[in-house]
Amino acid sequence: MELQISDGIVRQVKGADAPMTGLAIKARTIANFLPLLCVRTGARIVHNSDRGYTGIRFETKAAGPVVLEMPMGEEPYRLIQEFIDPDKAGRTEVELRRFPQIYKPQGIAYITAEFLRVNGFLR
């Protein structure tokens, strides 16, 4: 399932209405290689125009939402934890890990899944 967030409104996107940008296609390709453990957590592709990213969002029970952001240009992939409410420092997200674009979609899916599993995000 894909979600689109625009002006604070979250709506589900289906089939022909889904964006066909390069980032969206990359996110769908990686999502197809995610292991079952990630799919069970409610992994969804998110097109967030409010924060300016396309990514795969994992609804973890242990730490809230974790997002794998698709890179723009030559930037690396970023795995971030989003906070529902800002913390004491005013942050709304914390970067957990970065990895370069040298990996194939299968490798990105594997690295992401293993990082989440080993660090206790997936149970």
C-alpha atoms as a printed R data frame, in Angstrom:
    type eleno elety resid chain resno      x       y       z
1   ATOM     1    CA   MET     A     1  0.000   0.000   0.000
2   ATOM     2    CA   GLU     A     2  1.149   3.525  -0.693
3   ATOM     3    CA   LEU     A     3  0.366   6.678   1.242
4   ATOM     4    CA   GLN     A     4  0.578  10.274   0.133
5   ATOM     5    CA   ILE     A     5  0.977  13.089   2.666
6   ATOM     6    CA   SER     A     6  0.254  16.614   1.532
7   ATOM     7    CA   ASP     A     7 -0.675  19.639   3.675
8   ATOM     8    CA   GLY     A     8 -0.983  17.385   6.722
9   ATOM     9    CA   ILE     A     9 -3.573  15.146   5.028
10  ATOM    10    CA   VAL     A    10 -2.757  11.456   4.703
11  ATOM    11    CA   ARG     A    11 -4.497   9.508   1.976
12  ATOM    12    CA   GLN     A    12 -4.098   6.099   0.438
13  ATOM    13    CA   VAL     A    13 -2.930   5.951  -3.173
14  ATOM    14    CA   LYS     A    14 -3.942   3.054  -5.395
15  ATOM    15    CA   GLY     A    15 -2.907   1.798  -8.792
16  ATOM    16    CA   ALA     A    16 -2.954   4.410 -11.548
17  ATOM    17    CA   ASP     A    17 -3.024   7.311  -9.052
18  ATOM    18    CA   ALA     A    18  0.389   6.392  -7.616
19  ATOM    19    CA   PRO     A    19  3.282   8.697  -8.548
20  ATOM    20    CA   MET     A    20  5.609   7.365 -11.229
21  ATOM    21    CA   THR     A    21  8.699   9.389 -10.334
22  ATOM    22    CA   GLY     A    22 12.155   7.846 -10.236
23  ATOM    23    CA   LEU     A    23 12.137   7.872  -6.427
24  ATOM    24    CA   ALA     A    24  8.742   6.146  -6.289
25  ATOM    25    CA   ILE     A    25  9.890   3.432  -8.669
26  ATOM    26    CA   LYS     A    26 13.077   2.929  -6.639
27  ATOM    27    CA   ALA     A    27 11.040   2.644  -3.409
28  ATOM    28    CA   ARG     A    28  8.682   0.076  -4.977
29  ATOM    29    CA   THR     A    29 11.616  -1.967  -6.254
30  ATOM    30    CA   ILE     A    30 13.275  -2.083  -2.832
31  ATOM    31    CA   ALA     A    31  9.954  -2.838  -1.111
32  ATOM    32    CA   ASN     A    32  9.515  -5.900  -3.331
33  ATOM    33    CA   PHE     A    33 12.707  -7.401  -1.871
34  ATOM    34    CA   LEU     A    34 11.920  -6.777   1.813
35  ATOM    35    CA   PRO     A    35 11.719  -9.928   3.927
36  ATOM    36    CA   LEU     A    36  8.432 -11.068   5.419
37  ATOM    37    CA   LEU     A    37  9.430  -9.748   8.849
38  ATOM    38    CA   CYS     A    38  9.428  -6.183   7.483
39  ATOM    39    CA   VAL     A    39  6.184  -6.658   5.589
40  ATOM    40    CA   ARG     A    40  4.461  -7.849   8.779
41  ATOM    41    CA   THR     A    41  5.372  -4.613  10.557
42  ATOM    42    CA   GLY     A    42  3.279  -2.694   8.073
43  ATOM    43    CA   ALA     A    43  5.927  -1.466   5.644
44  ATOM    44    CA   ARG     A    44  4.371   1.164   3.385
45  ATOM    45    CA   ILE     A    45  5.667   3.408   0.638
46  ATOM    46    CA   VAL     A    46  5.164   7.050   1.612
47  ATOM    47    CA   HIS     A    47  5.269  10.115  -0.620
48  ATOM    48    CA   ASN     A    48  5.571  12.953   1.895
49  ATOM    49    CA   SER     A    49  5.490  16.346   0.192
50  ATOM    50    CA   ASP     A    50  5.358  18.133   3.574
51  ATOM    51    CA   ARG     A    51  8.826  16.876   4.547
52  ATOM    52    CA   GLY     A    52 10.037  16.423   0.976
53  ATOM    53    CA   TYR     A    53 10.835  12.715   0.750
54  ATOM    54    CA   THR     A    54  9.725   9.453  -0.772
55  ATOM    55    CA   GLY     A    55 10.504   6.395   1.281
56  ATOM    56    CA   ILE     A    56  9.476   3.151   2.899
57  ATOM    57    CA   ARG     A    57  7.929   3.550   6.332
58  ATOM    58    CA   PHE     A    58  8.049   0.768   8.922
59  ATOM    59    CA   GLU     A    59  5.539   0.991  11.785
60  ATOM    60    CA   THR     A    60  7.653  -0.522  14.559
61  ATOM    61    CA   LYS     A    61  6.090  -1.304  17.931
62  ATOM    62    CA   ALA     A    62  9.300  -0.674  19.841
63  ATOM    63    CA   ALA     A    63 10.177   2.823  18.624
64  ATOM    64    CA   GLY     A    64  7.432   4.213  16.417
65  ATOM    65    CA   PRO     A    65  7.829   4.890  12.704
66  ATOM    66    CA   VAL     A    66 11.169   4.314  10.993
67  ATOM    67    CA   VAL     A    67 11.622   5.533   7.410
68  ATOM    68    CA   LEU     A    68 14.078   4.508   4.708
69  ATOM    69    CA   GLU     A    69 14.379   7.696   2.643
70  ATOM    70    CA   MET     A    70 15.153   7.379  -1.055
71  ATOM    71    CA   PRO     A    71 18.185   9.478  -2.015
72  ATOM    72    CA   MET     A    72 18.008  12.498  -4.272
73  ATOM    73    CA   GLY     A    73 20.942  12.925  -6.625
74  ATOM    74    CA   GLU     A    74 24.179  11.519  -5.214
75  ATOM    75    CA   GLU     A    75 23.092  11.562  -1.554
76  ATOM    76    CA   PRO     A    76 23.130   8.304   0.439
77  ATOM    77    CA   TYR     A    77 20.095   6.386   1.623
78  ATOM    78    CA   ARG     A    78 19.013   7.492   5.099
79  ATOM    79    CA   LEU     A    79 17.290   5.388   7.713
80  ATOM    80    CA   ILE     A    80 15.568   7.709  10.177
81  ATOM    81    CA   GLN     A    81 13.295   7.362  13.178
82  ATOM    82    CA   GLU     A    82 10.414   9.839  13.181
83  ATOM    83    CA   PHE     A    83  8.995  11.162  16.432
84  ATOM    84    CA   ILE     A    84  5.282  11.790  16.792
85  ATOM    85    CA   ASP     A    85  5.963  14.718  19.104
86  ATOM    86    CA   PRO     A    86  9.197  16.758  19.075
87  ATOM    87    CA   ASP     A    87 11.705  15.798  21.771
88  ATOM    88    CA   LYS     A    88 13.223  18.208  24.311
89  ATOM    89    CA   ALA     A    89 15.682  19.513  21.728
90  ATOM    90    CA   GLY     A    90 12.859  20.166  19.234
91  ATOM    91    CA   ARG     A    91 13.873  17.389  16.837
92  ATOM    92    CA   THR     A    92 11.201  15.507  14.921
93  ATOM    93    CA   GLU     A    93 13.549  12.817  13.612
94  ATOM    94    CA   VAL     A    94 16.839  11.074  14.364
95  ATOM    95    CA   GLU     A    95 19.102   9.595  11.730
96  ATOM    96    CA   LEU     A    96 19.898   5.973  12.522
97  ATOM    97    CA   ARG     A    97 22.100   5.022   9.587
98  ATOM    98    CA   ARG     A    98 23.324   6.097   6.146
99  ATOM    99    CA   PHE     A    99 24.501   3.858   3.343
100 ATOM   100    CA   PRO     A   100 25.749   4.737  -0.145
101 ATOM   101    CA   GLN     A   101 23.981   4.107  -3.414
102 ATOM   102    CA   ILE     A   102 26.481   1.450  -4.481
103 ATOM   103    CA   TYR     A   103 24.132  -1.392  -3.493
104 ATOM   104    CA   LYS     A   104 21.452  -3.005  -5.653
105 ATOM   105    CA   PRO     A   105 17.805  -2.902  -4.454
106 ATOM   106    CA   GLN     A   106 18.178  -6.399  -2.964
107 ATOM   107    CA   GLY     A   107 21.150  -5.204  -0.905
108 ATOM   108    CA   ILE     A   108 19.336  -2.095   0.322
109 ATOM   109    CA   ALA     A   109 16.362  -4.218   1.413
110 ATOM   110    CA   TYR     A   110 18.662  -6.683   3.191
111 ATOM   111    CA   ILE     A   111 20.752  -4.004   4.949
112 ATOM   112    CA   THR     A   112 17.623  -2.194   6.123
113 ATOM   113    CA   ALA     A   113 15.910  -5.346   7.376
114 ATOM   114    CA   GLU     A   114 18.987  -6.590   9.220
115 ATOM   115    CA   PHE     A   115 19.637  -3.214  10.844
116 ATOM   116    CA   LEU     A   116 16.040  -3.013  12.090
117 ATOM   117    CA   ARG     A   117 16.041  -6.629  13.294
118 ATOM   118    CA   VAL     A   118 19.419  -6.540  15.056
119 ATOM   119    CA   ASN     A   119 18.696  -3.235  16.823
120 ATOM   120    CA   GLY     A   120 15.334  -4.417  18.162
121 ATOM   121    CA   PHE     A   121 12.989  -2.383  15.964
122 ATOM   122    CA   LEU     A   122 11.345  -5.496  14.508
123 ATOM   123    CA   ARG     A   123  9.892  -8.111  16.829
